[in-house]
Amino acid sequence: MPMSQLSSRARYAEEEVGVAANPSPLGLIALAVTTVLVGATFARFLIPVLYAGMGIVIGPALFLGGVIQLLAGMWEFRRNNTLAATLFSAYGGFLLALGILFMPTLGLTALFRGDIRAFNHALGLLFICWAISCAVLLVGALRTNMLLVAVLACLCLSYLFLAIGEFANGNIPLLAVGGWLGILCALVAWYAALTGLLQSTHSTIHLPTGEAERPSARGYGGEPAV
């Protein structure tokens, strides 16, 4: 086959990749569902028992928040959207770890031998590590759009308060603040996912995204957004 035909086929393949479907709404919905469940558990909103309530989080954390977000992150890497790819992949991995930690069949919580103080501090360390990671992502998102900034800011503050609450030996008011911030994060993420879906379907409904003024802005809105 002539080299000219090979090069034209390669260019055509690159163009096909460029118009691939936007995975950001999927990642945001997975983020929202899992975060609202975690937040509701720690805020004791409709789930009055804290650590027993984590049982309802295990399935969504492993599959929706974990596997689905990891897939969305890999697809974002394929679209050369580094920020969204890092967010979805890292949060997916974090939620997988959280779900496995509370999985009864593995009995990892039993390793603390009933020492609730040690367990609180270990959980606080896990939460503070993710809060720092969110802060890094937040700084990287400052010139994207206000929706993504709001999602990351709420996510960062949520896990920061959860970490402080756990380090304070399960301080209920601090954990509740972190939980409600997680619920707020989920609401903003659902809104962001809706804006991305409306844009991708060329809907006549237009919702504000707070898009930064950048000539090369990409995201789910290059298709403008995440």
Sequence and secondary structure as in RCSB ss.txt:
>XXXX:A:sequence
MPMSQLSSRARYAEEEVGVAANPSPLGLIALAVTTVLVGATFARFLIPVLYAGMGIVIGPALFLGGVIQLLAGMW
EFRRNNTLAATLFSAYGGFLLALGILFMPTLGLTALFRGDIRAFNHALGLLFICWAISCAVLLVGALRTNMLLVA
VLACLCLSYLFLAIGEFANGNIPLLAVGGWLGILCALVAWYAALTGLLQSTHSTIHLPTGEAERPSARGYGGEPA
V
>XXXX:A:secstr
  HHHHHHHHHHHHHHHHT    HHHHHHHHHHHHHHHHHHHHTSS  SHHHHTHHHHHIIIIIIIIIHHHHHHH
HHHTT HHHHHHHHHHHHHHHHHHHHT TTTTGGGGGTT HHHHHHHHHHHHHHHHHHHHHHHHHTTTSBHHHHH
HHHHHHHHHHHHHHHHHTTS HHHHHHHHHHHHHHHHHHHHHHHHHHHHHTT S      B   TT  STTSSS 
 
